[in-house]
Amino acid sequence: MSRGIRIAARFMLIVAVVSSTAYLVAPASSTGSPYSSSLSVLGAAPAYASPGSCTNRICNVLRNPPDCTARMDGMKCKVTGQGCSATVC
């Protein structure tokens, strides 16, 4: 066997070993479909609009009397007789 054929055979053997190792080490598809993207597991959760009753405000206690002028996402402020109260939306 000539030297060129031996080098080509070794190269093909190395390529075969690396290819089979990558195939065996790769994680299995979670959906079982061969057509799904491998990046689909990195997707973010869907974002939904908040209900209309959420004002995204909290009590501003630096004012006298306290009012609902401070902003904070996911909170709902309501003015009461003693000032204000904040609850989670």
Secondary structure, DSSP 4 states (H G I P E B T S, - for coil): --HHHHHHHHHHHHHHHHHHHHHHHSPPPSS--TTS-TTGGGPPPPP-PPPTT---EEEETTSSS-EEEEE-TTEEEEEETTEEEEEE-
